[in-house]
Amino acid sequence: MLEQLLEFVLNHWILSLIWVTLLILLIRSEGSRGGKAISPTEVTLLINKEDAKVIDIRSKEDFRNGHLPNAINIPSRDVQKRLSEIEAYKDQPIILICKTGTTAGATGSVLAKAGFTKLNKLRGGIMEWQGANLPLVKG
C-alpha cells in the first residue's frame, strides 16, 4: 500500500504538490477561523491590559462548574439569538471560551459576521486553563 502511494506521488508529483498545498491552506484557514487562538497567559494579559470581555460558550451546567472570573455565559447555540447582550462590546477584545478550543471558531465566525472585529479564542479551551492551574469561579 505504501509503495503504491509513493509510486503515485513520484509519477504525479505536480498533482501531489497541489493536493498538499490545498491541505495546508485548509488547515491554516480553519485554524484562524473565528479569531486568533491565544494562550492562557495571553488571555490574562488581554483581560488586564485591554479590558477584554470573556464569553464562555459552554452549557450553563459546565459554566456553573467553573468559569473565568467575570465571564459571560452564552451557550454557542444561543449566540445568534443573544447578540444584543454583547453588542456594546463590538469594539473591545472578545475572548471565546469552550471546553477544548475546538468549537469557539464557529462561534467566532458568527460574531465576525455580526461586526465583531477583535476576536480571540482560548487555545485548548477551559481544559488548557485548568491545566495551567489558573483560577476558576464556581456558581
N, C-alpha and C positions, 0 to 999 in steps of 0.2 A: 504494500500500500504506500509506504513512504517513498519507495523507489519510483513508483508511478507518479507521485506528486512532484518529486524532484525532476523527473524527466519532463513532465508537463511545464514546470516553471522554466526549465532550461530551453525547451522548444518554443515557448510562448512568453519570453521574458518581458516583452512590452506590455502584453495583456496583464501579466502578473504584477508588473510595476504599477500599472494604472489601478488595479484592484487594491494593492497595499496602500497606495496614496489615498484612494477614496475611503478606505477603512480608517486611516489615521485622521483624515478630515472629519469623518463622522464621530469618532471618539472625542476629538477636540471640541466639536460643536456641541455634543451632548454634555460634555464636562463644563462648558461655560454657560449653558442654558440656564436662564433664571437667576443669574447673578454670579458673583465671584465666590468661589469656595475659600473660606478662611479658617484659620486655626483657632483653638480656644484662646490663645494669647492675643491674637488679632481681634477677636470678639471683645475681650476685656478692654483693649485699647480703644476700640470704636465706641464702646459704651461710655467709657470715662472721659475721652477727649472730644468726641463729636456728638454726644448725646444720642447715640443710635437707639432705635426702638427695636425691641426683640419681639418677634411674633412666633409663638410656638404653635405649630400646625398639627400637633398630635391630638389625640382624642382627649376629651375632658378628664376621663379617668387617669390616663397617663400623665396629663398635666398636673392633676392633684397629687399624684405620687412623687412629683419632684420636677421643678422647673427653675429656670434662671430668675433671679430677683427682678421684679418689675416687668416680667414678660406678660404679653397679652396673648390669651389663648383664643385662636380662631382655627378650628379644625380645617384641614385642607379642603374638605368637601364643601365647607361653608364660606370660603374666602370670597368667591364671586358675589354672594348674597350680602356679605358684611363689609364690602369695600368702604361704605360710608363711615364706618367706625375708625378707619385708619387714614382716611382721605387727608386729614390735617398733617400727616407725616410724609407726604409725597416728596418733599424736597430734603428730607432727613435720611441719613443712612438707615436702612432696614436690615435686620438680621433674621433670617428664617431658620427655625429650628425644627427638625423632625427627629425621628428615632435614630436612624443610621446615616443620614445625609443623602439618601437616595431619592426621596420624594420632594425635597424642598425645591428642586429645579423646576418641576412642573408648576408649583405654586408661584414661584418667581416669575415664570413666563406669564401667568395670569396677571400678576401685579405690573409687569413691564408693559403689557398691553393696555393697562389702566393708567399708564403715565408715570409710574414709579421709576426713578432713574438710578438711585443709589442702593441697589440690591446686593445683598450678600447672603451666603448660606453657610452654616457651621459644617465644616468638613467632618464627616464621621458622626454628625448629629449629637444628640444628647448622650449617646454611648461614649463618644470621644470626650465630651465634657466630664462625664463621670470618671472615665479612665484617667483623666488628668487631676482627679481629686479636687475639682473646683466646686464651690458651694451651690447647693440647690435648696429651694424653698418648697416646703410641702403645704398643701392646702388649696 
